[in-house]
Amino acid sequence: MPGKEHQPTPKGLRCRKIAEQTTAFLKAGGKIQEVPPGATGLPSIKDVKRSYQMSIRGFLS
């Protein structure tokens, strides 16, 4: 409609805010690291079990 201003959706506002934060991060010297598909920042369940077993052994000794 003529004269009616377009209001951004909440999703659009979030996208814009993320883009602004990313730009500020990069301008401040931050770097973005690409994570390979399938990778996460979480340890594997195998590593968690091994760590747990090591802590139990130390506790029982």
C-alpha positions as a printed Julia matrix, in Angstrom:
61×3 Matrix{Float64}:
  0.0     0.0    0.0
  1.29    3.46  -0.78
  2.33    5.4    2.29
  2.58    2.32   4.5
  6.08    1.71   5.84
  7.41   -1.86   5.7
  8.09   -3.28   9.16
 10.84   -5.91   9.33
  9.91   -9.29  10.76
 11.53  -10.58  13.98
 13.56  -12.97  11.81
 14.71  -10.06   9.65
 15.7    -8.07  12.74
 17.72  -11.02  14.09
 19.48  -11.47  10.75
 20.35   -7.78  10.61
 21.63   -7.8   14.21
 23.81  -10.87  13.55
 25.21   -9.22  10.41
 26.02   -6.04  12.39
 27.68   -8.05  15.18
 29.71  -10.04  12.65
 30.88   -6.86  10.95
 31.9    -5.33  14.29
 33.73   -8.55  15.25
 35.7    -8.59  12.0
 36.52   -4.86  12.21
 37.88   -5.44  15.73
 40.35   -7.98  14.31
 38.34  -11.13  14.92
 38.66  -14.05  12.55
 36.05  -16.55  11.45
 37.19  -20.15  11.26
 35.39  -22.56   8.96
 34.35  -25.8   10.65
 34.3   -28.88   8.43
 30.91  -30.53   7.88
 30.12  -33.04  10.61
 32.56  -31.49  13.09
 31.46  -29.99  16.39
 33.13  -28.25  19.28
 32.09  -31.04  21.59
 34.39  -33.9   22.56
 33.52  -37.32  21.16
 31.71  -39.76  23.44
 34.83  -41.92  23.29
 36.93  -39.08  24.75
 34.32  -38.41  27.45
 34.28  -42.08  28.51
 38.08  -42.22  28.55
 38.27  -39.06  30.69
 35.65  -40.44  33.08
 37.5   -43.75  33.42
 40.76  -41.92  34.12
 39.13  -39.79  36.83
 37.55  -42.86  38.49
 40.9   -44.68  38.49
 42.57  -41.69  40.13
 39.8   -41.47  42.72
 39.96  -45.15  43.6
 43.77  -45.26  43.86
